[in-house]
């Protein structure tokens, strides 16, 4: 008689996620789902095979893993900058690729259209009962410089192209991908001067910190729109405030440096700015998509297979 396979213990931070994952799991596989958010309470087990930290608040959980034997840490975000510094040595970490790309691209398009068609102006006029007909910049025929061409940026590209824009993606190396010519990052200084809209979809980290600095912002034409859905650290905030204060450029951003944006920060009140509070991936589709990913990871490990989306260790 063959030995009964060991049970894979999976911890998730909320009752909602636990219920969603249990409903998806193959009942023939030995997987136990428990709740633990990695916060003040000690770990309920000495061994937890897969740990899912809380969404956007995983710092305490990562630190708590020092006292828990684990095989995989499954994050709920795509970004993972700074995670390696907090993980115990030897940990394997997977990000949530496939969960947030669509929602982030959706918000990106919403921010662009809101800025280009001046929706805040419409809403303010509506509050005052003012009928103010005006001509807006619009999106068709605009050159959109897309900084980054990973999963999120590709989802953004798919949604922008039907709006008849001139899309110019920029990545580390030049290539043709998905039928689109992608430019190399060393072309960025020249390309910036031709952009009506700059969309930033890069990950954070030392390599991209302040990539969009005063020189990059100065290269943009007057009236250009900067849309950041990557990480706030990619843009030099002081330089951004300076250019917006002078009416040189406009901003519609979901991420900032620092976050949360302080209540007295000038970006809240400067004209030409739309502030979104880092909610790109936080829409209804996240719930079923993160549950599917977590359940699939648990089933892979229960079958003796390797997890997907591993970005640290492994």
C-alpha positions as CSV (number, residue, x, y, z in Angstrom):
1,X,0.0,0.0,0.0
2,X,1.4,3.4,-1.0
3,X,1.9,6.0,1.7
4,X,-0.7,8.7,2.2
5,X,0.7,12.0,0.8
6,X,1.4,14.7,3.4
7,X,-1.2,17.3,3.8
8,X,-0.3,20.7,2.3
9,X,-1.2,23.4,4.8
10,X,-2.2,26.8,3.3
11,X,-2.7,29.9,5.4
12,X,-4.7,32.9,4.0
13,X,-5.3,36.2,5.8
14,X,-9.1,36.4,5.6
15,X,-12.2,34.3,6.0
16,X,-13.4,35.5,2.6
17,X,-10.3,34.2,0.8
18,X,-10.4,31.0,2.8
19,X,-13.9,30.3,1.7
20,X,-13.2,31.1,-1.9
21,X,-10.1,28.9,-2.1
22,X,-11.8,25.9,-0.4
23,X,-14.6,26.1,-3.0
24,X,-12.1,25.8,-5.8
25,X,-9.7,23.1,-4.5
26,X,-9.7,19.6,-5.9
27,X,-11.2,17.5,-3.1
28,X,-9.0,14.5,-3.9
29,X,-5.9,16.5,-3.0
30,X,-4.7,16.7,0.7
31,X,-4.9,20.4,1.2
32,X,-5.9,22.1,4.5
33,X,-6.8,25.8,4.5
34,X,-6.3,27.8,7.7
35,X,-6.6,31.5,8.5
36,X,-3.6,33.5,9.7
37,X,-2.8,37.1,8.8
38,X,0.8,37.1,10.2
39,X,0.0,40.0,12.5
40,X,-0.1,40.1,16.3
41,X,-1.2,36.5,16.9
42,X,1.5,33.8,16.7
43,X,1.4,31.3,13.9
44,X,-1.1,28.6,14.5
45,X,1.3,25.9,13.2
46,X,5.1,25.4,13.2
47,X,4.9,24.4,9.6
48,X,2.7,26.2,7.0
49,X,3.5,25.1,3.5
50,X,2.1,28.1,1.7
51,X,1.6,31.5,3.4
52,X,-0.5,34.2,1.8
53,X,0.1,37.5,3.5
54,X,-2.5,40.3,3.6
55,X,-3.0,42.4,0.5
56,X,-0.9,45.6,0.6
57,X,0.1,45.1,4.2
58,X,2.4,42.1,4.2
59,X,5.4,43.5,6.2
60,X,4.5,42.0,9.6
61,X,3.6,38.6,8.0
62,X,6.9,38.4,6.2
63,X,8.8,39.1,9.4
64,X,6.7,36.5,11.3
65,X,7.9,33.9,8.8
66,X,11.2,33.7,10.7
67,X,9.4,31.4,13.2
68,X,7.4,29.3,10.6
69,X,8.8,26.6,8.3
70,X,7.3,27.3,4.9
71,X,7.7,26.3,1.3
72,X,6.1,29.2,-0.5
73,X,5.0,32.7,0.2
74,X,2.3,33.8,-2.2
75,X,1.9,37.5,-2.5
76,X,-1.3,39.2,-3.5
77,X,0.4,42.0,-5.5
78,X,2.4,42.1,-8.7
79,X,5.1,44.3,-7.3
80,X,7.6,42.8,-4.9
81,X,10.2,45.5,-4.4
82,X,11.6,45.4,-0.8
83,X,10.2,41.9,-0.2
84,X,13.6,40.1,-0.5
85,X,14.9,42.3,2.4
86,X,12.2,41.1,4.7
87,X,11.9,37.5,3.8
88,X,13.8,34.9,5.9
89,X,16.8,33.5,4.0
90,X,15.9,30.7,1.6
91,X,12.3,31.7,1.2
92,X,10.5,31.3,-2.1
93,X,8.2,34.1,-3.0
94,X,5.6,34.3,-5.9
95,X,3.8,37.4,-7.0
96,X,0.2,37.7,-8.2
97,X,0.8,37.9,-11.9
98,X,-2.4,37.3,-13.8
99,X,-4.6,38.8,-11.0
100,X,-4.2,42.6,-11.4
101,X,-3.2,43.4,-15.0
102,X,-6.7,43.8,-16.3
103,X,-8.0,46.0,-13.5
104,X,-4.8,48.2,-13.5
105,X,-5.1,48.6,-17.3
106,X,-8.7,49.6,-16.8
107,X,-7.9,52.3,-14.3
108,X,-5.0,53.5,-16.5
109,X,-7.5,54.1,-19.3
110,X,-9.9,55.7,-17.0
111,X,-7.2,58.2,-15.8
112,X,-6.1,59.0,-19.3
113,X,-9.7,59.6,-20.5
114,X,-10.6,61.6,-17.4
115,X,-7.6,63.9,-18.0
116,X,-7.9,64.1,-21.8
117,X,-11.6,64.8,-21.7
118,X,-11.4,67.0,-18.6
119,X,-13.9,65.0,-16.6
120,X,-13.1,66.7,-13.3
121,X,-14.1,70.0,-14.9
122,X,-17.4,68.5,-15.9
123,X,-18.1,67.2,-12.4
124,X,-17.2,70.5,-10.8
125,X,-19.5,72.3,-13.3
126,X,-22.2,69.9,-12.5
127,X,-21.9,70.6,-8.8
128,X,-22.4,74.3,-9.5
129,X,-25.1,73.8,-12.2
130,X,-22.9,75.4,-14.8
131,X,-23.3,74.4,-18.5
132,X,-19.8,74.9,-19.9
133,X,-19.2,73.6,-23.4
134,X,-15.5,73.2,-24.2
135,X,-13.2,71.5,-26.6
136,X,-10.9,68.9,-24.9
137,X,-7.7,67.3,-26.0
138,X,-9.1,63.8,-26.5
139,X,-7.2,60.6,-27.0
140,X,-7.4,59.8,-30.7
141,X,-4.3,60.5,-32.7
142,X,-2.2,61.2,-29.6
143,X,1.3,59.7,-29.2
144,X,1.3,57.6,-26.1
145,X,4.8,56.7,-24.8
146,X,4.4,53.5,-22.7
147,X,7.3,53.0,-20.4
148,X,7.6,49.3,-19.7
149,X,6.2,46.3,-21.7
150,X,5.5,43.7,-19.1
151,X,2.1,42.2,-18.2
152,X,0.4,45.4,-17.0
153,X,1.8,47.5,-19.9
154,X,0.7,44.9,-22.5
155,X,-2.8,44.9,-21.0
156,X,-2.8,48.7,-21.2
157,X,-1.6,48.6,-24.8
158,X,-4.5,46.2,-25.7
159,X,-7.0,48.7,-24.4
160,X,-5.3,51.8,-25.8
161,X,-4.9,50.7,-29.4
162,X,-8.7,50.7,-30.3
163,X,-8.7,54.4,-29.4
164,X,-6.5,55.0,-32.5
165,X,-3.4,56.3,-30.7
166,X,0.2,56.2,-31.8
167,X,1.5,53.8,-29.3
168,X,5.3,53.8,-28.6
169,X,6.3,51.1,-26.0
170,X,9.8,51.4,-24.4
171,X,11.5,48.5,-22.6
172,X,15.0,47.4,-21.7
173,X,15.8,46.1,-25.2
174,X,14.3,46.9,-28.7
175,X,12.2,44.1,-30.2
176,X,9.0,43.3,-32.0
177,X,6.5,41.7,-29.7
178,X,2.8,41.0,-30.1
179,X,2.9,42.8,-33.5
180,X,4.2,46.0,-31.9
181,X,7.6,47.6,-32.3
182,X,9.2,48.1,-28.8
183,X,11.9,50.7,-28.4
184,X,15.0,50.3,-26.2
185,X,15.3,52.3,-23.0
186,X,18.3,54.2,-24.3
187,X,16.0,55.9,-26.9
188,X,13.9,57.3,-24.1
189,X,15.4,60.9,-24.0
190,X,14.6,61.4,-27.7
191,X,11.2,59.8,-27.5
192,X,10.0,61.9,-24.6
193,X,10.0,65.0,-26.7
194,X,7.5,63.5,-29.0
195,X,5.0,62.2,-26.4
196,X,1.6,63.7,-25.8
197,X,1.0,61.2,-22.9
198,X,3.6,59.3,-20.9
199,X,2.3,56.1,-19.2
200,X,4.6,54.5,-16.6
201,X,4.0,50.8,-16.1
202,X,7.4,49.7,-14.7
203,X,8.1,47.9,-11.4
204,X,9.8,49.8,-8.5
205,X,13.3,49.2,-7.1
206,X,16.7,50.7,-7.4
207,X,17.0,50.2,-11.1
208,X,13.9,52.4,-11.8
209,X,14.1,54.9,-9.0
210,X,13.7,58.4,-10.3
211,X,14.0,57.2,-13.9
212,X,11.5,59.9,-14.7
213,X,13.5,62.8,-13.2
214,X,13.7,66.5,-13.9
215,X,15.5,65.9,-17.2
216,X,12.9,63.5,-18.4
217,X,10.0,65.7,-17.4
218,X,11.8,68.7,-19.1
219,X,12.0,66.7,-22.3
220,X,8.2,66.3,-22.4
221,X,6.3,68.9,-24.5
222,X,4.2,71.6,-22.8
223,X,0.8,70.2,-21.8
224,X,1.9,66.5,-21.8
225,X,0.1,64.1,-19.5
226,X,2.0,61.8,-17.1
227,X,0.2,58.7,-15.9
228,X,1.9,56.5,-13.4
229,X,0.5,53.1,-12.5
230,X,3.8,51.5,-11.8
231,X,5.4,52.7,-8.6
232,X,5.7,56.2,-7.1
233,X,9.5,55.9,-6.7
234,X,10.0,55.9,-10.5
235,X,9.1,59.6,-10.6
236,X,11.0,62.3,-8.8
237,X,8.2,63.9,-6.9
238,X,9.9,67.2,-6.3
239,X,10.5,67.6,-10.0
240,X,7.0,66.6,-10.8
241,X,5.5,69.2,-8.4
242,X,7.8,71.8,-10.0
243,X,6.7,71.1,-13.5
244,X,3.0,70.9,-12.6
245,X,3.2,74.1,-10.6
246,X,4.5,75.9,-13.6
247,X,1.7,74.5,-15.8
248,X,4.2,72.6,-17.9
249,X,2.6,69.2,-17.6
250,X,-0.5,67.4,-16.2
251,X,-0.7,64.3,-14.0
252,X,-3.2,61.5,-13.5
253,X,-1.5,59.0,-11.2
254,X,-2.4,56.0,-9.1
255,X,0.9,55.8,-7.3
256,X,3.0,58.4,-5.5
257,X,6.2,58.9,-3.5
258,X,5.4,59.1,-0.6
259,X,2.3,57.0,0.0
260,X,-0.2,57.7,1.4
261,X,0.1,61.2,-0.1
262,X,0.3,63.6,2.9
263,X,-2.9,65.7,3.3
264,X,-0.9,68.9,2.8
265,X,0.9,67.7,-0.3
266,X,0.7,70.2,-3.2
267,X,-0.4,67.5,-5.6
268,X,-3.8,67.4,-4.0
269,X,-4.7,71.0,-5.0
270,X,-2.6,71.8,-8.0
271,X,-4.6,72.3,-11.2
272,X,-4.1,69.6,-13.8
273,X,-3.7,66.7,-11.3
274,X,-5.9,63.7,-10.8
275,X,-5.0,61.6,-7.7
276,X,-6.0,57.9,-7.4
277,X,-5.1,56.3,-4.0
278,X,-3.2,53.2,-5.3
279,X,-6.3,51.2,-6.3
280,X,-5.2,50.0,-9.7
281,X,-5.7,46.3,-9.0
282,X,-8.3,46.7,-6.2
283,X,-11.5,46.0,-8.1
284,X,-14.1,43.2,-7.9
285,X,-12.3,40.8,-10.3
286,X,-9.4,40.6,-7.7
287,X,-11.4,38.4,-5.4
288,X,-12.0,35.4,-7.8
289,X,-8.7,35.8,-9.5
290,X,-6.6,35.7,-6.4
291,X,-8.6,32.8,-5.1
292,X,-7.9,30.9,-8.4
293,X,-4.2,31.6,-8.2
294,X,-3.9,30.6,-4.6
295,X,-5.9,27.4,-5.2
296,X,-3.8,26.5,-8.2
297,X,-0.6,27.0,-6.3
298,X,-1.7,24.8,-3.5
299,X,-2.8,22.1,-6.0
300,X,0.5,22.2,-7.8
301,X,2.5,21.7,-4.5
302,X,0.1,18.9,-3.5
303,X,0.8,17.2,-6.8
304,X,4.6,17.6,-6.3
305,X,4.8,20.3,-9.0
306,X,6.6,23.6,-9.0
307,X,4.6,26.8,-8.3
308,X,4.3,29.5,-10.9
309,X,5.1,33.2,-10.7
310,X,8.2,32.7,-8.5
311,X,10.2,35.9,-8.4
312,X,12.4,35.3,-5.4
313,X,14.2,32.1,-4.6
314,X,13.2,28.8,-6.1
